[in-house]
């Protein structure tokens, strides 16, 4: 039986998935094409993010929780590179920072509303 999701939960899932996919695409383009820093090995940094896609799409609470913690590593990388790099790389780092903040907020809202709905008997 499929449960009807509260609008905030459905919205937060869409935003979380979109920002996660944005981080994956950004990381790959950044390290492989737009502003590569060497052999392209830094593109592997997106690998942990790819593991989360399925869990977010299936609305697994555990995935939303660990993504909300993992995303801070990407936030720190973005801040460091935004302040230390120049040109396009610094601009890409700022985009990374924005995407990480959006992803964190979407995961936090998703977890909060799911727990609230469960407490009310709706989920």
LORO-762664 format. One record per residue: residue number from 0; residue in one letter; chain; z, y, x of N, C-alpha, C, O, CB in turn. Coordinates in steps of 0.05 Angstrom, whole numbers. Glycine has a CB too. Example, Ala and Ser with C-alpha at 12.3 -4.5 7.8 and 13.67 -1.06 7.14 Angstrom:
<recs>
REC,0,A,A,156,-114,264,156,-90,246,156,-66,264,169,-66,285,181,-89,226;
REC,1,S,A,142,-45,257,143,-21,273,157,1,258,161,23,268,114,-12,282;
</recs>
This chain:
<recs>
REC,0,X,A,0,-24,17,0,0,0,0,25,18,17,28,35,24,0,-19;
REC,1,X,A,-19,42,13,-21,67,29,-4,89,17,-5,95,-7,-51,75,30;
REC,2,X,A,12,101,34,29,123,25,14,149,27,-3,153,45,55,125,42;
REC,3,X,A,19,166,8,7,193,8,23,210,28,48,212,25,6,206,-20;
REC,4,X,A,10,221,47,24,237,67,29,265,57,12,277,43,8,238,93;
REC,5,X,A,52,276,63,56,305,57,35,321,73,27,313,95,85,314,65;
REC,6,X,A,27,343,62,6,359,75,12,366,104,-5,366,121,1,384,60;
REC,7,X,A,37,373,110,45,380,138,42,357,157,34,361,180,74,390,139;
REC,8,X,A,47,333,148,44,309,165,14,304,170,7,299,193,57,284,151;
REC,9,X,A,-2,305,150,-31,300,154,-43,322,171,-59,316,189,-45,300,126;
REC,10,X,A,-35,347,167,-45,369,183,-36,366,212,-52,369,231,-35,396,172;
REC,11,X,A,-11,359,217,-1,356,244,-14,333,259,-18,335,283,29,352,244;
REC,12,X,A,-21,312,244,-36,290,257,-63,299,266,-72,293,288,-39,266,237;
REC,13,X,A,-78,314,249,-104,324,257,-103,342,281,-119,340,299,-117,338,233;
REC,14,X,A,-83,360,281,-80,379,303,-73,364,328,-83,370,350,-59,401,296;
REC,15,X,A,-55,345,326,-46,330,350,-70,314,362,-74,314,386,-23,310,343;
REC,16,X,A,-85,301,345,-108,285,355,-129,304,367,-140,298,388,-120,268,332;
REC,17,X,A,-134,326,354,-154,345,364,-146,356,391,-162,358,410,-159,367,344;
REC,18,X,A,-121,364,394,-112,376,419,-111,355,441,-116,361,464,-85,390,416;
REC,19,X,A,-103,330,434,-103,309,454,-131,303,464,-136,301,488,-90,283,441;
REC,20,X,A,-150,301,445,-178,296,453,-188,320,470,-204,316,489,-196,292,429;
REC,21,X,A,-180,344,462,-187,368,478,-177,366,506,-191,373,525,-177,393,465;
REC,22,X,A,-152,357,510,-141,354,537,-156,334,553,-161,337,577,-111,347,535;
REC,23,X,A,-164,312,540,-179,291,554,-206,301,563,-214,298,586,-182,266,536;
REC,24,X,A,-220,314,545,-247,325,551,-244,346,573,-260,347,592,-261,336,526;
REC,25,X,A,-225,364,570,-221,385,589,-215,373,617,-228,382,637,-197,404,581;
REC,26,X,A,-198,354,618,-191,342,644,-215,329,658,-218,332,682,-169,322,641;
REC,27,X,A,-231,315,642,-254,302,653,-275,322,662,-285,321,685,-267,283,633;
REC,28,X,A,-281,342,645,-301,362,653,-292,378,677,-307,384,695,-307,380,629;
REC,29,X,A,-266,386,676,-255,402,697,-257,389,724,-267,400,744,-226,409,691;
REC,30,X,A,-249,364,726,-247,350,752,-274,337,760,-277,332,784,-226,329,750;
REC,31,X,A,-292,332,741,-317,319,749,-341,338,750,-360,332,764,-323,298,729;
REC,32,X,A,-339,361,735,-363,377,734,-359,407,738,-372,420,754,-377,372,708;
REC,33,X,A,-340,418,723,-337,448,722,-325,459,748,-335,479,758,-321,456,699;
REC,34,X,A,-303,448,757,-289,458,781,-276,435,796,-252,435,799,-268,479,773;
REC,35,X,A,-293,416,806,-281,393,819,-266,401,844,-274,419,859,-303,373,826;
REC,36,X,A,-244,386,850,-227,392,873,-231,372,895,-216,372,915,-198,393,865;
REC,37,X,A,-250,354,893,-255,334,914,-272,312,904,-293,316,893,-228,323,924;
REC,38,X,A,-262,287,908,-278,264,901,-278,257,871,-292,239,863,-268,240,916;
REC,39,X,A,-264,272,855,-262,267,827,-240,249,819,-237,242,795,-288,255,818;
REC,40,X,A,-223,241,838,-201,223,832,-180,236,813,-166,222,799,-187,215,858;
REC,41,X,A,-179,263,813,-160,276,796,-167,273,766,-151,278,749,-159,306,802;
REC,42,X,A,-192,264,761,-200,258,733,-183,235,721,-181,233,697,-229,252,731;
REC,43,X,A,-172,219,738,-155,197,729,-129,207,715,-116,191,702,-147,179,752;
REC,44,X,A,-123,232,718,-99,243,706,-101,241,675,-80,242,662,-95,272,714;
REC,45,X,A,-124,238,664,-127,237,635,-122,208,624,-119,204,600,-154,246,626;
REC,46,X,A,-120,189,642,-117,161,634,-92,157,616,-95,144,595,-114,144,658;
REC,47,X,A,-69,168,622,-46,164,604,-51,176,576,-40,166,556,-21,177,616;
REC,48,X,A,-66,197,575,-72,210,549,-89,192,532,-87,191,507,-86,237,553;
REC,49,X,A,-107,177,544,-125,159,529,-109,137,515,-117,128,493,-146,147,547;
REC,50,X,A,-87,129,526,-71,108,514,-58,118,488,-51,102,471,-49,98,533;
REC,51,X,A,-55,144,485,-42,155,462,-60,158,437,-50,161,415,-30,181,469;
REC,52,X,A,-86,159,441,-104,165,419,-100,145,396,-98,154,373,-133,163,429;
REC,53,X,A,-100,120,401,-97,100,380,-71,103,365,-70,101,341,-99,72,392;
REC,54,X,A,-49,107,380,-23,110,367,-21,134,349,-8,133,328,-2,111,388;
REC,55,X,A,-34,156,358,-33,180,341,-50,176,316,-42,184,294,-44,205,357;
REC,56,X,A,-73,163,319,-89,158,295,-76,139,276,-80,141,251,-116,146,304;
REC,57,X,A,-59,121,286,-45,102,269,-18,113,260,-2,99,246,-41,75,283;
REC,58,X,A,-12,137,268,13,151,261,38,136,270,58,133,255,15,155,231;
REC,59,X,A,38,125,294,61,111,305,81,132,315,74,147,333,53,91,327;
REC,60,X,A,104,132,304,125,152,311,131,150,341,134,171,354,151,147,295;
REC,61,X,A,133,126,352,139,123,380,118,138,397,126,151,417,139,93,388;
REC,62,X,A,93,136,390,72,150,405,75,180,404,73,194,424,44,142,395;
REC,63,X,A,81,190,380,85,219,377,108,229,394,107,250,406,89,227,348;
REC,64,X,A,128,212,396,152,220,412,146,220,442,153,239,456,175,202,406;
REC,65,X,A,133,199,452,128,199,481,106,218,489,107,228,512,121,171,490;
REC,66,X,A,87,223,472,67,244,478,80,271,480,73,287,497,45,244,457;
REC,67,X,A,100,277,463,114,302,464,129,306,490,133,329,499,134,304,440;
REC,68,X,A,136,284,503,149,286,529,129,287,552,131,302,570,168,262,533;
REC,69,X,A,108,269,550,88,268,571,72,294,574,65,301,596,69,245,564;
REC,70,X,A,68,307,552,51,331,552,62,353,571,47,370,581,48,342,524;
REC,71,X,A,88,352,576,100,373,594,90,370,622,90,390,637,130,371,593;
REC,72,X,A,82,346,631,71,343,658,44,358,660,39,371,680,66,313,664;
REC,73,X,A,29,357,639,3,372,638,8,402,636,-7,418,646,-14,361,615;
REC,74,X,A,29,409,621,36,437,619,43,449,647,33,470,654,60,441,600;
REC,75,X,A,59,434,662,67,443,688,42,445,707,39,464,721,88,424,701;
REC,76,X,A,25,425,705,1,426,722,-16,451,714,-26,465,732,-16,401,718;
REC,77,X,A,-18,457,688,-33,480,680,-21,506,690,-36,524,699,-35,480,650;
REC,78,X,A,5,508,688,18,533,697,14,536,727,8,558,737,48,532,690;
REC,79,X,A,18,515,742,16,516,772,-13,523,779,-17,541,797,24,489,785;
REC,80,X,A,-32,511,767,-60,516,774,-69,543,764,-87,555,776,-78,494,764;
REC,81,X,A,-58,552,741,-66,578,731,-56,601,749,-69,621,752,-55,583,703;
REC,82,X,A,-34,596,762,-23,617,780,-32,614,808,-32,633,824,7,616,779;
REC,83,X,A,-41,589,816,-49,585,844,-78,584,848,-88,590,870,-37,559,853;
REC,84,X,A,-94,576,828,-123,574,831,-135,601,824,-122,619,814,-135,552,814;
REC,85,X,A,-161,603,830,-176,627,824,-201,620,808,-209,597,808,-184,643,850;
REC,86,X,A,-212,640,795,-237,636,781,-236,617,757,-217,617,742,-257,627,800;
REC,87,X,A,-257,601,755,-260,583,733,-236,563,731,-227,557,709,-286,568,735;
REC,88,X,A,-227,553,753,-205,534,753,-180,546,741,-166,532,726,-199,525,782;
REC,89,X,A,-174,571,746,-151,584,734,-155,588,704,-135,585,689,-146,612,747;
REC,90,X,A,-179,594,696,-184,596,667,-181,569,653,-171,568,631,-212,608,662;
REC,91,X,A,-191,548,665,-188,521,654,-159,513,652,-151,500,634,-204,501,671;
REC,92,X,A,-144,522,672,-115,516,672,-101,530,648,-83,518,636,-102,525,699;
REC,93,X,A,-109,554,642,-98,568,619,-105,554,593,-88,552,575,-108,597,618;
REC,94,X,A,-129,543,591,-136,528,568,-119,503,566,-111,495,544,-166,520,569;
REC,95,X,A,-114,490,589,-96,467,589,-68,474,579,-57,459,564,-95,455,618;
REC,96,X,A,-58,496,588,-31,505,578,-31,508,548,-13,499,535,-23,531,592;
REC,97,X,A,-51,521,537,-53,526,508,-54,499,494,-40,495,474,-77,544,501;
REC,98,X,A,-72,481,503,-75,455,490,-49,439,491,-42,425,472,-97,439,503;
REC,99,X,A,-34,440,513,-9,426,515,12,437,496,27,421,483,2,426,543;
REC,100,X,A,13,463,493,32,475,474,25,468,445,43,462,429,32,505,477;
REC,101,X,A,-1,468,439,-9,460,412,-3,431,407,7,423,385,-40,465,408;
REC,102,X,A,-8,413,427,-3,385,423,27,380,420,35,364,403,-13,369,448;
REC,103,X,A,44,393,436,73,390,433,82,399,405,97,384,392,87,406,455;
REC,104,X,A,73,422,397,81,432,370,72,413,348,88,408,329,70,460,366;
REC,105,X,A,48,403,350,38,385,329,54,359,328,61,349,307,8,379,333;
REC,106,X,A,61,348,352,77,324,353,105,329,342,116,313,327,79,313,382;
REC,107,X,A,117,351,349,144,358,339,144,361,309,162,351,296,154,383,353;
REC,108,X,A,124,375,298,123,379,269,118,352,256,130,347,235,100,399,262;
REC,109,X,A,101,336,267,95,310,255,121,293,253,127,281,232,74,295,272;
REC,110,X,A,135,291,275,160,275,276,180,286,256,192,271,241,172,274,304;
REC,111,X,A,184,312,257,203,325,239,197,320,210,215,312,194,205,355,245;
REC,112,X,A,172,324,202,165,320,174,165,291,166,172,285,143,138,332,169;
REC,113,X,A,158,273,184,159,245,177,188,236,173,194,221,154,146,227,199;
REC,114,X,A,206,245,190,234,238,187,246,251,161,262,238,147,251,248,211;
REC,115,X,A,238,275,155,247,288,130,236,273,106,251,269,87,237,317,130;
REC,116,X,A,211,264,107,199,249,84,213,222,82,217,213,59,169,246,88;
REC,117,X,A,219,209,104,233,183,103,261,186,91,270,169,76,234,171,131;
REC,118,X,A,274,208,98,301,212,88,301,217,58,319,211,43,314,236,103;
REC,119,X,A,279,229,49,276,234,20,264,211,5,261,212,-20,258,258,16;
REC,120,X,A,257,189,19,246,165,6,216,166,2,205,149,-11,260,161,-19;
REC,121,X,A,203,187,13,174,190,8,157,175,28,134,170,23,167,219,7;
REC,122,X,A,168,168,51,151,154,71,163,128,75,153,112,91,150,170,98;
</recs>
